[in-house]
Amino acid sequence: MVGIAILCALTGAVFSAVGAALQYVGVRDVGDLTVRRFTRLVRNRRWLLGFSVLFVAAVLQILALTLAPVTVVAPLAVMSLPIIAAIDVPRFTPGFTVAVVAATAGVATFVAIAANSAVTKDVPPAAALQAGQVVAGVVCVFAIVAACRSGTARALALAAGAGAAYGLVAVLVRDMTTSLPQIRWASFIGLALAFLVGASLIQLGYASGPADLVVAGQTVVNPIVAAWIGMVLLDETQGAGLGTEIALVTSAVVSLAGIAAIARFHHRRLAG
């Protein structure tokens, strides 16, 4: 089942990259996003096509989360990064290439390690509530940072906030799918709110900076938050040795360093 879940998640990552590229073009067509201009997005054909593609990606992600632990599935979303980078960046420099490889390889390593140590567990209501509180605080911090910055820094802060919200979405999706046919309404409402917040921050991020930077920020923060919830609150890596935990943390740090390098690349490109 884990193999099928990984295949679904990887396919979903491809659809996510294509959908993100289409939505980015749609947002740029609309221009600076205000409350009024948000309504124009739903009339933009490319944005709507991107939404449809992302819907397919979401279905594949839900299926993957039904079949495997959050710690294994969520990090695979970062595989959309090299695809969106190839679409969005006209010319790769050696430094940018290394940054993309580092961000992608770090998460790929994380998944390989987690797949051998993670176990599937249900999401207790208390853990879901605690996760929601922590993520809400993290999103608020990133939103405040975004409000105080501009350009690539603003785009990256918005993307990170969206990634944190989507990390919670991954956990709550697993909670919903494993509790069927019973519906946990608290998790359902939390899932809907987290998804809406994440989607809104992503669109604002597209209006502030390059698509690959926004995708990079949210696809790396997303699995790190989801994996943290899985490891700490759900104890999905129970029994993993100290060496395994160090390797997981190290791979996450490598991915974050790659994201920082991508942001610096775009800052220099736009400044120049």
C-alpha positions, 0 to 999 in steps of 0.5 A: 500500500505504501508503494501505491501511496507514493506513486499517487503522491508523486503523480499529484506533485506533477499535477500540482506543478502544472496547476501552480504554473497556470494559476500564477499566470492567471494571477499575473493577468489580474494584477495586484490582488485586492478583495475586489480583484479576487473575484476576477480570478474565478473568471480567468480561464487559465486560473480556472484550468489551474484550479481544475488541475490542482483539484486532481492533484488534491484527489491523488494526495487524499488517496495517498494519505488514506494508504500511508502515514502522513510522515511518508506522503506529505514530503513528496509534494516537494517533487513539484519544485523542479518541475515548476522551476523548469517552467518558470525560470528562463535560464538556470545558473549553476547556483540555482540548479544546486539550490533546486537539487538541494531542496528536492533531494533533502525531502526525497531523503526524508521520505526514504528514511521515514518510509522505513520507520513510520507507522500508520496511526489514527489522529486523536481529537486532542492531537488534531486540536493541538496541531490546529493551535500550533499551525494557527500561531505559525501562520499568523507569524508568517502573515505578520512578516509578509505584511512588513516586507515586500517583493521576494521576502513577502512572497516567501513569507506568504508561501511559508504560511500557506505551507504551514496551513497545508501541512495541517490540511494533510493531517486533517485529511488523514483524520477524516479518511481514517474515521469514515463513515463517521464524520469528525465535524471539528476536523472537517471545519478545521480542514476547510478553514486551513485550506482556504487560508492556505489557498488565499496566501498562495494567490497573494504570494503569486502576486508578490513574487516568482511562481517557483519561489512560492511553490518552493516555500509552500512545498517544503514548509508543508511536509516539514509541518505535516511531518512534525505533527506526525512525528511529535503529536502522532508519534508515527516514528515511534521506535526510531533510533537517534540516528534516524531522527538526526538524519530526518532533521538533517534532510529537512535543514538541507531542504530549507537551505535550498529554499533560502538559496532559491530566494536569494537567486530571485532577489539578485535577479530582480535587483539586477 
